[in-house]
């Protein structure tokens, strides 16, 4: 997966999205304490992908939480690529 912005970027209220092949992901700060990671496969943007086809997990908005979110996304990406 590509590098994601640093913690300050998310603490400033900015979301970030990216892709790797067919894997799509989005990281977004929520309520100044959480970081929500969303992931899905396919050609479409998150809003055009049915909710049933997306995975989502919430992490603390901390350095450790950001690292855990990236690991979670990496694992989903690797698992999905091996399934195709």
C-alpha positions in Angstrom: 0.0 0.0 0.0 1.1 3.5 -0.6 2.3 5.7 2.2 -0.5 7.5 4.1 -0.2 11.0 5.6 1.1 11.5 9.1 -1.1 11.8 12.2 -1.2 15.6 12.1 -2.9 15.4 8.7 -5.8 13.4 10.2 -5.9 15.4 13.4 -6.5 18.5 11.2 -9.7 16.9 10.1 -8.6 15.6 6.6 -9.7 12.3 5.1 -7.4 10.3 2.8 -8.3 7.8 0.1 -6.2 5.6 -2.2 -6.1 2.4 -4.1 -3.8 -0.5 -5.0 -5.1 -2.4 -8.0 -8.8 -3.1 -7.4 -8.4 -2.5 -3.6 -9.8 0.9 -2.5 -9.5 2.4 0.9 -10.3 5.5 2.9 -9.1 6.8 6.2 -11.1 9.5 7.9 -11.0 11.2 11.3 -14.2 11.0 13.4 -15.0 13.2 16.4 -11.4 14.1 17.0 -10.7 10.9 18.8 -11.2 8.1 16.2 -9.9 7.2 12.8 -12.3 5.2 10.6 -10.8 2.9 8.0 -13.0 1.7 5.1 -12.0 -0.8 2.4 -13.6 -2.4 -0.6 -12.7 -4.0 -3.9 -13.9 -2.8 -7.3 -13.8 -0.1 -9.8 -16.1 2.3 -8.0 -15.8 5.0 -5.4 -16.9 4.3 -1.8 -20.3 6.1 -2.2 -21.0 4.1 -5.4 -20.2 0.7 -3.7 -23.0 -1.0 -1.7 -22.4 -0.9 2.0 -22.6 -4.7 2.1 -19.4 -4.8 0.0 -17.4 -2.5 2.2 -15.5 -3.3 5.4 -15.0 -0.7 8.1 -13.1 -0.6 11.4 -12.5 2.2 13.9 -9.1 2.9 15.5 -7.9 5.5 18.1 -6.6 8.8 16.5 -3.1 8.2 17.8 0.2 7.1 16.2 -0.5 3.5 17.3 -4.1 3.7 16.0 -2.9 5.0 12.6 -0.3 2.2 12.4 -3.0 -0.4 13.3 -5.3 1.0 10.7 -2.6 0.7 8.0 -1.8 -2.9 9.1 -5.5 -3.7 8.9 -5.8 -2.2 5.4 -2.6 -4.0 4.3 -4.0 -7.4 5.5 -7.3 -6.9 3.7 -5.5 -5.9 0.5 -3.2 -8.9 0.7 -6.0 -11.3 1.5 -8.1 -9.9 -1.4 -5.3 -10.2 -3.9 -4.8 -13.8 -3.0 -8.5 -14.5 -3.4 -8.6 -13.2 -6.9 
